[in-house]
Structure formats: structure tokens, C-alpha cells
């Protein structure tokens, strides 16, 4: 055994497959990035990634975990970003989930997932990579930095240049997103995904508010 409830599980003692299964089962739900890029012949490639998140607002940065093939050669998305430095991240909602899953099919290199799935595109503004019409949000991105950690994994940091939103999703007077209209999905593990319909709110308190609440509780319990 690699560990127990007292000492924990040593990830260095697990093989990569088991490390992947454990981390993907623990860190949930994860947002999904459906990323479009252009190959050397101008075909639009689309691939989903769940090792993904927003990283910073100033500058506006996202992070994307890129995986290489078993022979350590880069996959299409990685190769295209290495060459052009441009890509579009699409957020995935319930309506886009089936097409996103189709884009995960191991199409031969050079085949366009966008063409195969019939996804319509529109031109972007700040990058030459097209964006998907069906996506609730599309983030035009340019490579900021890429860090290689192993022959199989690299971390891409991209600057978000422009955000496109489906009509009705964003109140631009206060930049609030209508979650009921958005309906994003998240990645769990294996073949499992989750919707985000069941939400609850927790108000963040100031330290003074927290102290007042503790004092009130102590008086009540006295």
C-alpha cells in the first residue's frame, strides 16, 4: 500500500495512471475549456481540457494543462499554440456538452473536429483563430508563457484579450453573469460530469463581523 488514513498516500509511490485517477477524483468539479486552434493548413482544431482555470485578472490570465502523446510528441492543440501562440477557450454549457465530448474523439491529426461535428464558427477580433458560435462564452487568448515540466506535461499561461458572451448571459452594467441562463457543466472523473444548478450562497464577513458573531454565540451559550 502507498499509504493509509494516518500517513496519507504518497503520490511518488503511485504509478502515473493511479496518480491521475486520484487527483481527478479529488479535485472536482473542474471547469472545461474547449480550445480551438488553427493547424498549419488552416483547419480548425477543437479539443477539450479540464486541467484548466482562470489565474489572474490583472493581467487577465488563464492556465491550461497540455498533455503530450505517449511517444512524447505534442498533440495538435499544443503544436498549433507553439507555432502561432493564439487560441480561443470556449466555456462548455449543458447544450454544448455532447459536441464537446465528440471533440474528444481521437481524430487523425489534420482532421478538423469542428468540421466533423458541424460546429459553426465566427471570426475572432484579436486573434486569427475562429470561435465557436454555440459556446456561451469564448475567450480570445494569446500565449503568455509555457512551462515544460516533463516529456508529457506542460503548463500554458494565456492572456485573455477579449471575451464574447451569448446574448443575455452578462449584465454589462455590473458585469454579472446570469448563472441560470449560463448553465455550465463541470468535469468530475472518468465519464462523469456535473451540472451547476444546485447552488448556495455564503457571505464573506469582515473580521469585525466575524468577532461580533462569535460574541453573540458565546452570550447565547452562556
ZAMARGU-4260 file (C-alpha; in steps of 0.2 Angstrom, whole numbers, plus 5000, padded with zeros to 4 digits):
<rodrens>
0) 5000/5000/5000 | 5006/5018/4996 | 4999/5025/5012 | 4985/5024/5025 | 4972/5035/5033
5) 4986/5040/5046 | 5000/5044/5034 | 4991/5048/5018 | 4995/5042/5001 | 5012/5046/4994
10) 5010/5051/4976 | 5028/5047/4972 | 5024/5029/4976 | 5010/5028/4964 | 5011/5025/4945
15) 5006/5039/4934 | 4989/5032/4930 | 4984/5030/4948 | 4990/5047/4952 | 4979/5054/4938
20) 4964/5044/4944 | 4966/5050/4962 | 4969/5069/4958 | 4955/5069/4945 | 4943/5061/4958
25) 4949/5073/4972 | 4949/5090/4963 | 4931/5091/4957 | 4922/5099/4949 | 4934/5106/4936
30) 4929/5119/4923 | 4931/5113/4905 | 4940/5123/4891 | 4935/5118/4873 | 4950/5125/4864
35) 4951/5130/4846 | 4967/5132/4836 | 4972/5133/4818 | 4984/5120/4811 | 4997/5124/4798
40) 4984/5121/4784 | 4971/5132/4791 | 4960/5119/4798 | 4951/5122/4814 | 4956/5110/4828
45) 4945/5109/4844 | 4949/5099/4860 | 4943/5099/4877 | 4953/5101/4893 | 4948/5100/4911
50) 4965/5104/4918 | 4961/5122/4916 | 4956/5138/4926 | 4957/5157/4927 | 4973/5163/4936
55) 4973/5182/4937 | 4963/5197/4932 | 4977/5209/4931 | 4984/5204/4919 | 4969/5193/4913
60) 4977/5176/4913 | 4971/5158/4911 | 4981/5142/4914 | 4979/5126/4904 | 4987/5109/4907
65) 4993/5102/4890 | 4996/5084/4888 | 5008/5076/4875 | 5006/5059/4866 | 5013/5043/4873
70) 5028/5045/4862 | 5031/5062/4869 | 5026/5071/4853 | 5014/5086/4855 | 4996/5084/4852
75) 4988/5096/4839 | 4982/5109/4851 | 5000/5110/4859 | 5008/5110/4842 | 4997/5124/4835
80) 4999/5135/4850 | 5018/5133/4849 | 5018/5138/4831 | 5006/5153/4832 | 5004/5157/4850
85) 4985/5160/4848 | 4970/5150/4853 | 4952/5153/4859 | 4945/5145/4875 | 4926/5141/4875
90) 4917/5138/4891 | 4905/5122/4890 | 4887/5123/4895 | 4874/5109/4895 | 4869/5112/4877
95) 4887/5111/4871 | 4892/5096/4881 | 4888/5082/4868 | 4898/5092/4855 | 4912/5094/4867
100) 4913/5076/4870 | 4913/5072/4851 | 4928/5084/4850 | 4937/5072/4862 | 4937/5058/4849
105) 4955/5054/4843 | 4953/5060/4826 | 4968/5058/4815 | 4980/5073/4816 | 4975/5086/4802
110) 4956/5082/4803 | 4946/5096/4809 | 4935/5091/4824 | 4925/5107/4820 | 4921/5101/4803
115) 4917/5084/4808 | 4905/5089/4822 | 4897/5103/4811 | 4901/5116/4824 | 4898/5134/4816
120) 4912/5147/4818 | 4914/5166/4818 | 4929/5176/4815 | 4938/5182/4831 | 4944/5200/4833
125) 4961/5200/4841 | 4967/5183/4836 | 4966/5174/4819 | 4958/5158/4827 | 4939/5157/4824
130) 4927/5155/4839 | 4913/5143/4841 | 4895/5151/4838 | 4887/5138/4850 | 4898/5142/4865
135) 4891/5153/4879 | 4907/5161/4882 | 4923/5162/4870 | 4939/5169/4877 | 4952/5175/4864
140) 4969/5171/4870 | 4987/5174/4866 | 5001/5163/4874 | 5010/5172/4888 | 5022/5158/4894
145) 5023/5140/4893 | 5032/5129/4906 | 5038/5111/4902 | 5038/5100/4917 | 5040/5083/4910
150) 5040/5075/4892 | 5022/5073/4894 | 5015/5089/4903 | 5017/5107/4901 | 5008/5122/4908
155) 5002/5135/4897 | 4998/5153/4903 | 4987/5163/4891 | 4982/5181/4891 | 4964/5184/4888
160) 4962/5198/4876 | 4943/5198/4873 | 4928/5189/4880 | 4912/5185/4869 | 4896/5181/4878
165) 4880/5174/4871 | 4866/5187/4872 | 4858/5188/4889 | 4872/5180/4899 | 4880/5196/4905
170) 4873/5212/4913 | 4887/5223/4906 | 4882/5237/4918 | 4889/5227/4933 | 4897/5213/4924
175) 4886/5200/4932 | 4884/5183/4924 | 4866/5175/4924 | 4870/5158/4931 | 4853/5152/4927
180) 4854/5156/4909 | 4873/5151/4908 | 4871/5133/4915 | 4889/5127/4914 | 4895/5110/4917
185) 4910/5103/4926 | 4921/5088/4924 | 4921/5075/4938 | 4931/5060/4934 | 4930/5045/4922
190) 4915/5048/4911 | 4906/5059/4925 | 4901/5077/4923 | 4890/5088/4934 | 4878/5102/4931
195) 4879/5118/4942 | 4860/5121/4945 | 4860/5117/4964 | 4869/5132/4972 | 4870/5141/4988
200) 4877/5157/4995 | 4890/5160/5009 | 4893/5179/5013 | 4911/5183/5016 | 4912/5193/5033
205) 4925/5206/5039 | 4935/5201/5054 | 4924/5213/5064 | 4908/5205/5058 | 4915/5188/5062
210) 4920/5193/5080 | 4903/5200/5083 | 4895/5184/5078 | 4907/5174/5089 | 4902/5186/5104
215) 4884/5184/5101 | 4886/5165/5100 | 4895/5165/5117 | 4882/5176/5125 | 4868/5164/5119
220) 4878/5149/5125 | 4882/5157/5142
</rodrens>
